[in-house]
Amino acid sequence: MAVSSRSRRGPAVDFPYSLHRSLQGRNGDILATVMEPNQIVHSDPEILGGTPVFVGTRVPVDALIDFLEGGDTVEDFLENYPGVSREQVFAFLEEASRALVAKIA
């Protein structure tokens, strides 16, 4: 699945190469960003009692799921939680998708 990581509000966020690599289309657009799992989500007993949160924030992953289940868009989520990057959101969704497919395959 090709997912654009470009924001309607500006260019894609630039992370150091060690944290991610970008997959680019023929015209140079970033189609997807591959991040290391430890740069997407983590759990720490000192942060929200160990609830999984997006790295660098106190935003629970469940907040994204709740937004999407409620019919909101990723844009809505990012506007409400500006500390979470677009790359983190799409990397999380990609990892969740892979985990689900691996579980049922």
Order of alpha helices (4+ residues) and beta strands (2+ residues): beta-beta-beta-beta-alpha-alpha-alpha
